[in-house]
């Protein structure tokens, strides 16, 4: 099964402690947008999508704006960037699954992308990025998101 097919078949898997009744409608809205909709990861534990801009400078500005929001919300994405395209995946590693922070940050990314002049992506854009993010996250291990031991 292809990654896109698996993602289409996935259902949201929310983090323990998350209010799935509150989050599910927002996730559904993100998944059904007509322009560059978010998709669930094959496990349903994350949201991901590519963002494409006219130039590298616009892409970098977008990434900088997202990173500032990450600092404010104390939550970071799994992401890759090649020239004018950034692929973002939001997931929570501890406790594992989709959380309010993931859903909120996905919405923030959409707002920022519109403000920075996102251009439509073609069907299939981002598949290679998805695989690259998976390899990088696997190499980083789980300590990237686990609370630091004192």
N, C-alpha and C positions, 0 to 999 in steps of 0.2 A: 504494500500500500504506500502510495506517495505521501510525502509530508503534508501537502495541501489536502489530500483526501482524508488523511488521519485527523488533521485539524478540523475539517468540516464535520467529521463524525464525533468529535470530542464534545463533552459537556463540561461546564465549569466545575472545577474542584476547588472549593473555597477553603482557606486556612481555618484550622480550629479556632473558635472564638469570633469568627467573622459573621456578620448578620447577612446570611445568604438571601433572605427575603428582601432586604434593602438593596443589596448589590446586584442581584440577578437582573432587574429591569435595566440598570445602567449598562451592564455587560451586554445584554441583548441589543441595546441601542448602538453600542460601539461595534458590534459584530454585523449589524445590518446596514451600516452607512453605505451609500452607493459609491462614493469616491474613496479609494484606498481604505476599505474597512479593516478593522483589526480582525485577527483570527486567533482562535484558541490554539495553544500548543497541543501536540498530540495527546498529552496527559491531561489537558484541561486545567493545568496548574498555572498557566500564564497567558498573557495577551501579547501579540507581536504584530509588527507591520513595518514596511519600509516607508521612508519619507524622502522625497526627491525634490531638489531645488534647482534653480537655473544655473547657479555657480557654486564653486567650492566655498567662496566667502559667505554666501547666504546659508549654506549648509553648516558651516562653522559657527555662524551667528546663532542659528537655531540650536545647535548642540550646547553652546555656551549658555543660552537662556534656559535650556532644560537642566543643565548642570546646576545653575543657581537655584532652580526650584527643588532639585534633589537635595541640596544643602539645607534649604528651608524645611523640607518635609522629612529629612533624615532617611532617605530611601534612594537607592540607585538602580539604574537599569543594567541589563546585559545589552551591549550595543556594539555595532561595528560601523565603520564609515569608509567608503571608497568614493573619492572625488565628490560628486554632488548628491550622493545617496547615503542615508543613515538608516540602518535597520535597528529597531528597538524592540526589546522583549522586557515586559514587566512581569515579575514573579516574586513571590516571597519564599525565602529558603528556610526561615525559622520563625514560626511554624510553617511548614511546607503548604503551598497552595496559593490561590488568588486571595488577596486581601484588599481592604478598603484603600490602602496606599497605592496598590497597583492600578486599581480602577480609576482612582482620582488622578494619578500621574498620567495615565493614558489619555484622559480627557484634557489635561493640561497640555500634553504634547500636541493634540489636535488643534487647540486654540493657538499655541505658539506657531505651529506649522502654517496655519492660515495667515497669521500676522507676518511671517517671513516669506510669504509668497510660494508656498508649496505648489509644485506642478504635478499633474496626474501621472501616476506610474502605469506602466503597461502590465497586463496580466502576466504573472510569472516573475516579475521583478521581486528580488529579495530572497528567492529560494536558496541561492548559494550563500547569502549572508546568514540565513537561518542556520545552515549547517556549520558555518564558521563560528557563529556565536556558541553553538553547542559544543564544539571542540575546545574553544577557549575557556568556557565555563568549566568543562570537565577537567581541564588542566589546572585551573585555579583551585579546584577543590571546594569543599563546603565552607572553609574558614572565611571566604570572602564576605559572608553575610551573618555568620554566627556571632553572638555576643562575645566580646573579649573576656577571657578569664582573668580575674584579678589575682 
